[in-house]
Amino acid sequence: MATDSKDPRVNVIIHNDFATYKPEVLRELAGARGCVWALGISQNQVTKEDYVRITKDYALEAAKAFSTLTDEGEEPFRFVYVSGEGATQSPGRFSPIFARVKGETETALGEMSTKISTLQADSVRPAFVDASAHQAVQKYIPDPGLMMRSMITVLGPPIRTLYKSGHSPTPILGDFLTKMAMGKVDGQIEGPGAFRLGGAWIVENVGFRRVMGL
């Protein structure tokens, strides 16, 4: 998708080990000041161990590595972690794996933001991520399978019309995530649907919608 854009500002880096960032990779990222971390997978597609590694460990290693891209006294590197509605810092007996692991990741990023002066690692919790009206990305979306397609077909319309607080349209979500990574919504985050966790913001779906005027 990035390559197809033919935008001269885009530099595609093929990185195969998300647990390690060698100096040569960081040199290619020199000058970067923000990142939207949207790497993830369904908990139903992998083992619990793999889910933790992909969802939590990779994100924490990236945030730690990217914090070295700025120096003391400069604006901190802005790391925006795409979490998910349902993530929690207080899991119960029946909380699903994703809720626990994403909640743990949010907490760890908040702690890192407190301890590392060159890092600001906030989290956003989208809900029903809906690309149905986003033609620019349609051909890049992997087939989710028959069951998920059926669920989207059945649940999509009522969520879009009756449960708007749980709706995350991708054109607007992408705009918000990008603006957050650029520091362009700093003065607008505080309010309903957003709270502080350590040195970071956790922005729930209703918070993102509020900021974007939905």
Buried (B, 14 or more C-beta within 10 A) or exposed (E): EEEEEEEEEEEEEEEEEBEEBEEEEBEEBEEBBBBBBEEBEEBEEBEEEEBBBBBBBBBBBBBBBBBBBBEEEEEBBBBBBBBBBEBBEEBEEEBEBBBBBBBBBBBBBBBBBBEBBBBBBBBBBBBBBBBEEBEEEEEEEEEEEEEEEEEBEEEBEEBBEEEBBBBBBBBBBBBBBBBBBBBEBEEBBEEEBBBEBBBBBBBBBBBBBBBBEB
